[in-house]
Amino acid sequence: MAVRAAVLPAIGAPLEITRIELPDPGPGQVRVRLAAAGVCHSDLSLSNGTMRVPVPAVLGHEGAGTVVAVGEGVTHLAPGAPVVLNWAPSCGTCHACTLGEVWLCAHALSGAADVYARTTDGTDLHPGLNVAAFAEETVVPASCALPVPDGVPLADAALLGCAVLTGYGAVHHSARVRPDETVAVFGVGGVGLAALQAARIAGASKIVAVDVTPEKEELARTAGATDYVVASEHTARAIRGLTGGQGVDVAVECVGRATTIRTAWDSTRRGGRTTVVGIGGKDQQVTFNALEIFHWGRTLSGCVYGNSDPAKDLPVLAAHVREGRLDLGALVTERIGLEGIPAAFENMLAGKGGRALVLF
């Protein structure tokens, strides 16, 4: 069956909206009709080669939709079931999984190398980060489809698949923000907005949002920021000024640049914690001297997928949505159709893009 999709023909090439041939689901697979997919910077990192994926590929790693068919052996899902796509399913048997660190599963991205569809001229296509959500329909392993919790609109549920799990998990699982602690979030994109809301839910007493764009201040404050700092060479000093000269307890870096990571570290108090969520390239080198590591007693940690277990965390996030503590709509700055994805990517390349939600 032919469906429309946004195809990345080669690394660095523009996305092409075209028709692809999508097979019926095989054993252990499900076919999903997409309701919505999020466009975020990680997709840009895939398209420009910062993160390596086989090409040609259909990108899109966060999405939600309705199951339209199931393959042999699939018993926990049926046609008509609303699902969130999980781009990093855990195998349950590797070393990380046996430790309970499912976000570090050694086999989570093995499906990205598979051929899951073909172009109309017969060219093999790969499924981006496993799920290929930039298409009207997709076929995924059943482990990549999780039931949408009650009370969450299907289109908004797409954001639970990456941005919200990542931002919320960075605050609650990685940084472990405690009530009355102070927090700075660097980067007011989709993940940063989710982190701001998560810090508010955690009971942070002061939440500082940092971004290069002054126009994002209102959006950041709506998400929970108590203060807003326009990024400059004086950012760390400004944050210390907002915290009695001490610095924040926790910094969450959602950009993935060496200068931002270093500034986030410098913005924390002695003994503070910095969680790096942003995905940077290998050329982004962060340096520290041995004396400052000893003297400041700070902690710097990486964070993959919010250190989250989607199966356990989705019901928790849904409860926050139902009770009004988490606003998924506040993460979206633009709602577009499938045809708008190439322009959304161009805006991100130019530094103008916000969080776009593709509606099918």
Buried (B, 14 or more C-beta within 10 A) or exposed (E): EEBBBBBBBEBEEEBEBBBBBBEEBEEEBBBBBBBBBBBBBBBBBBBBEBBEBBBBBBBBBBBBBBBBBBBEEBEEBEEEBBBBBBBBBBBEEBEBBEEEBBBBBEBBBEBBEBEBBBBEEEEEBBBBBBBBBBBBBBBBBBBBBBBBBEEBBBBBBBBBBBBBBBBBBBBBBBBEBEEEBBBBBBBBBBBBBBBBBBBBBBEBEBBBBBBEBEEBBEBBBEBBBBBBBBBEEEBBBBBBEBBEEBBBBBBBBBBBBBEBBBBBBBBBBEEBBBBBBBBBBEEBEBEEEEEEEEEBEBBBEEBBBBBBBBBEBBEEBBBBBEEEBBBBEBBBBBEBEBEBBBBBBEBBEEEEBBBBBBBB
